[in-house]
Amino acid sequence: MAQFVPRNAFPHYGAIPRSYFLGHHRAGLTKMKSMLSTIDYVVECRDYRAPVTSINPMFEEALGKIRRLVVYTKRDLGSIPQSSAQKATERKLQSFDPKSAVFFTSSSSRQDVSQIIRHLRNDAEAPDKLVGCRVLVVGMPNVGKSTLINNLRNSGTGKAKALKTGQQPGITRKVATQVKIIDRENGSHVYVLDTPGVFMPYVPDAENMLKLALCGCVKDNVISPITLADYLLYHINLNDPTVYKRWSDPTNDVVPLIESFARQAGLLAKGGVPMMDGAALLFIQRWRQGELGRFLVDDLKVEEQRREDPTQTPRMSMTQALRVERTTRKNKPHATSDL
């Protein structure tokens, strides 16, 4: 039998949408900018599985030079806990943000946030204010902002969660009321404000759009489930193709894999026909839950080279991105509101 050779590139980019900039994203960003004079600290959340791609450059431009803390969420879904690979990844990510305190949290454990509470208790001071310190939590859609705030509240005050969470983006659609996470004897308490996840107006790199969709930063109907499952298969094969051996031998063809997965999961329509889209979404969800391998979809070595290469094109500014987004909408008058 010939040895399996995984694909070394994923070329199917033609029909990938490049935007998911909805009305509440635009409104949320505008609201954040209007609140800056009352904000003392920004906590920026990024998805550990796509630690560079889930950075929204809009925040850099919109939020200015306010003190910042970076939190990489869902660490447990992107690597094996306490492994040498995880430790190396975290050292690399910390080097990407030398001017900010950097923390890592898991998707399920509340204990990870104790260091963040300690940092905010010591650093987020507001000596000239009687009303305390206000912290704005920002990030791309569905990176775990509300979950982080609930865990901070529980760790800092012992109280139950205050914000609703979910598996799809768009649960938080406007800037929420402030939630106390730290009590101080002098009355200068620390409060956090949740914000709607803000997507980029335009994503120049189609593969970045696939990465964000795979991590759940856009709704699952924006990109074809089969295309997204194929992109996931491409990454799985680069890491460990044995994770799907219960459904298929190692393969670069996603269709028979999803057909087999659908049959074993009982996702069949009339006549025993596999429900391909539903099975593809379930397959993707299994990965999001950590059941089909735990790995990053960003190559940090490549990202480091890009940062060190002076010839690299700078990130698109917010003004440029908004201009491209408006032009794209004009050229697609019949596009749905989700695209």
VENURUR-V830894 format. One record per pair of residues at least 12 apart in sequence whose C-alpha atoms are under 8 Angstrom apart, sorted by the first residue. I is the first residue (numbers start at 1). J is the second residue. D is the distance in Angstrom with one decimal. If there is no record, write none. Layout:
BEGIN
i,j,d
I,J,D
I,J,D
END
This chain:
BEGIN
i,j,d
4,250,6.6
4,251,7.4
6,234,7.3
6,237,5.7
6,238,6.3
6,251,7.7
6,252,6.5
7,234,6.6
7,237,7.8
7,238,7.8
7,252,6.9
8,238,7.9
9,234,7.9
10,231,7.0
10,234,7.0
13,206,6.1
13,207,7.2
16,206,6.3
16,209,7.6
16,210,7.7
16,223,6.7
17,206,7.5
17,209,7.6
17,222,7.6
17,223,7.2
17,339,6.6
18,202,5.6
18,203,5.0
18,204,6.8
18,205,7.8
18,206,6.4
18,209,6.4
18,339,8.0
19,199,8.0
19,200,6.9
19,201,5.8
19,202,4.8
19,203,6.1
19,325,7.2
19,339,6.0
20,199,6.3
20,200,7.1
20,201,6.9
20,202,7.7
20,218,6.8
20,338,6.3
20,339,5.5
21,198,7.5
21,199,5.5
21,200,6.1
21,201,5.0
21,202,7.6
21,339,7.8
22,199,8.0
22,337,7.2
22,338,7.0
24,173,5.8
24,174,6.9
24,196,7.3
25,173,7.8
25,196,6.6
25,197,6.6
25,198,4.7
25,199,6.5
26,198,7.4
27,174,7.8
28,173,7.6
28,174,5.9
28,175,6.6
28,195,6.8
28,196,6.0
28,198,7.2
29,62,7.7
29,198,6.9
31,175,7.5
32,63,7.7
32,175,7.8
32,195,8.0
33,62,6.1
33,63,6.4
36,63,7.1
38,134,7.2
39,133,7.6
39,134,5.3
39,135,6.1
39,136,6.7
40,66,6.8
40,67,7.1
40,124,7.4
40,126,7.7
40,133,6.1
40,134,5.5
40,135,6.0
41,66,6.0
41,67,5.1
41,68,5.9
41,69,7.8
41,124,6.9
41,133,7.9
41,134,6.6
41,135,4.7
41,136,6.3
42,66,6.6
42,67,6.2
42,68,4.8
42,69,6.3
42,135,5.6
42,136,4.8
42,137,5.9
42,138,7.2
43,68,5.8
43,69,4.7
43,70,5.8
43,71,7.0
43,135,7.0
43,136,6.1
43,137,4.7
43,138,6.2
44,68,7.1
44,69,6.2
44,70,4.9
44,71,6.1
44,137,5.9
44,138,5.0
44,139,5.6
45,70,6.1
45,71,4.8
45,72,5.8
45,73,6.6
45,137,7.3
45,138,6.2
45,139,4.9
45,140,7.6
45,143,6.6
45,144,7.3
45,145,6.5
46,70,7.5
46,71,6.2
46,72,4.8
46,73,6.1
46,139,6.3
46,140,7.2
46,143,6.1
47,72,5.5
47,73,5.2
47,74,6.4
47,75,7.9
47,143,5.5
47,144,8.0
47,215,7.8
48,72,5.0
48,73,5.5
48,74,5.8
48,75,5.3
48,77,8.0
48,78,6.2
48,296,7.3
49,74,7.4
49,75,7.2
49,77,7.1
49,78,4.8
49,215,7.4
49,295,6.5
49,296,4.4
49,297,6.0
49,298,7.3
50,211,7.0
50,212,7.4
50,215,7.6
50,296,6.0
50,297,5.6
50,298,5.3
51,72,7.1
51,93,7.8
51,296,7.9
51,298,6.9
52,298,6.8
52,303,7.6
53,208,6.2
53,211,7.4
53,212,7.2
53,298,7.1
54,140,6.5
54,212,6.8
55,139,7.6
55,140,7.4
56,139,7.1
56,140,6.6
56,198,7.9
56,199,7.1
56,200,6.5
57,200,7.9
57,315,7.2
57,316,7.8
57,317,7.4
57,318,7.6
58,200,7.0
58,317,7.2
58,318,5.6
61,317,7.5
61,318,7.0
67,100,7.8
68,100,5.9
68,101,7.4
69,100,5.5
69,101,5.1
69,102,6.1
69,103,7.9
70,100,6.6
70,101,6.2
70,102,4.8
70,103,6.3
71,102,5.9
71,103,4.8
71,104,5.6
71,105,7.1
72,102,7.7
72,103,6.3
72,104,4.8
72,105,6.3
73,104,6.0
73,105,4.9
73,106,5.9
73,107,6.7
73,143,6.8
73,144,6.5
74,104,8.0
74,105,6.0
74,106,4.4
74,107,4.5
74,144,7.8
75,104,6.4
75,105,5.8
75,106,4.8
75,107,7.1
76,105,7.9
76,106,5.1
76,107,6.6
76,290,7.9
76,294,7.7
77,106,7.5
77,107,7.4
77,288,7.1
77,289,6.9
77,290,5.1
77,294,5.4
77,295,7.3
78,290,7.8
78,294,4.5
78,295,4.4
78,296,5.5
79,294,4.9
79,295,5.3
79,296,7.5
80,294,6.8
89,300,8.0
92,300,7.7
103,115,7.9
103,116,7.1
107,144,7.9
110,151,5.5
110,152,7.9
110,155,7.3
111,155,7.7
113,148,7.7
113,151,6.8
113,152,6.1
113,155,7.1
114,152,7.7
114,155,6.5
114,156,7.9
116,152,7.9
117,152,6.8
117,155,7.5
117,156,6.4
117,182,7.5
120,190,7.9
121,182,7.0
121,190,7.7
124,190,7.6
125,188,7.9
126,188,6.9
127,188,8.0
129,188,7.3
130,187,7.1
130,188,6.1
131,187,7.4
131,188,5.9
131,189,7.4
132,187,6.8
132,188,3.7
132,189,4.7
132,190,5.8
132,191,7.5
133,188,6.6
133,189,6.2
133,190,4.7
133,191,6.1
134,178,7.9
134,190,6.1
134,191,5.0
134,192,5.8
134,193,7.4
135,190,7.3
135,191,6.0
135,192,4.5
135,193,6.2
136,192,5.7
136,193,5.0
136,194,6.6
136,195,7.5
137,192,6.8
137,193,6.1
137,194,5.4
137,195,6.3
138,194,7.2
138,195,5.9
138,196,7.6
138,197,6.9
138,198,7.9
139,197,5.5
139,198,6.4
140,197,4.6
140,198,5.0
140,199,5.5
140,217,6.6
141,169,5.2
141,170,6.7
141,196,7.1
141,197,3.7
141,198,5.8
141,199,6.4
141,216,8.0
141,217,4.9
141,218,7.0
142,167,7.2
142,168,6.5
142,169,4.7
142,170,7.4
142,197,6.6
142,216,6.4
142,217,5.2
142,218,8.0
143,197,7.9
143,217,6.9
145,194,6.9
145,195,8.0
146,163,6.0
146,164,7.0
146,165,6.1
146,172,8.0
146,194,6.5
147,163,7.7
147,165,6.5
149,163,7.8
149,192,7.3
149,194,7.4
150,162,6.1
150,163,6.5
152,181,5.9
153,179,7.4
153,180,6.7
153,181,4.4
153,182,7.6
154,181,7.6
155,181,7.8
156,181,5.1
156,182,5.1
156,183,7.6
157,180,7.8
157,181,5.9
157,182,6.1
157,183,7.0
162,179,7.5
167,216,7.7
168,216,6.6
168,217,7.8
168,218,7.7
168,219,6.3
168,220,8.0
169,197,7.5
169,216,7.0
169,217,6.1
169,218,6.2
169,219,6.2
170,196,7.1
170,197,7.1
171,196,7.9
172,194,7.8
172,195,6.7
172,196,4.9
172,197,7.2
173,195,7.5
173,196,4.9
173,197,7.7
174,195,6.0
174,196,5.3
175,193,6.9
175,194,5.8
175,195,4.4
175,196,6.2
176,193,5.8
176,194,5.3
176,195,6.3
177,193,6.2
177,194,7.6
178,191,5.8
178,192,5.4
178,193,4.6
178,194,7.5
179,191,5.2
179,192,5.3
179,193,6.3
180,192,6.4
200,321,7.5
201,318,7.8
201,321,5.4
201,322,5.5
201,324,7.8
201,325,5.6
202,321,5.4
202,322,7.2
202,324,6.6
202,325,5.7
210,228,6.8
210,231,7.4
211,297,6.6
213,228,7.6
214,228,6.6
214,232,7.2
214,284,7.3
215,288,6.8
220,281,7.6
222,338,6.6
222,339,6.5
224,277,7.9
225,277,5.5
225,278,7.9
225,280,5.6
225,281,5.9
226,254,7.6
226,255,7.8
226,276,7.4
226,277,6.3
226,280,5.8
228,280,8.0
228,284,7.8
229,254,7.2
229,280,5.7
229,281,7.4
229,283,7.1
229,284,6.1
230,253,7.7
230,254,5.4
232,284,7.2
233,252,7.2
233,254,6.9
234,252,7.1
235,297,7.0
236,292,7.6
236,293,7.0
237,250,7.6
237,251,8.0
237,252,7.8
239,293,7.8
239,295,7.5
240,293,7.2
243,292,5.6
243,293,6.6
244,292,7.0
247,260,5.7
247,261,5.7
247,264,7.8
248,260,7.2
258,276,6.6
258,279,6.4
258,280,6.2
258,283,7.8
259,274,5.9
259,276,6.7
259,279,7.8
261,279,6.8
261,283,7.7
262,274,5.6
262,275,6.6
262,276,7.0
262,279,5.2
265,279,7.9
267,279,6.5
END
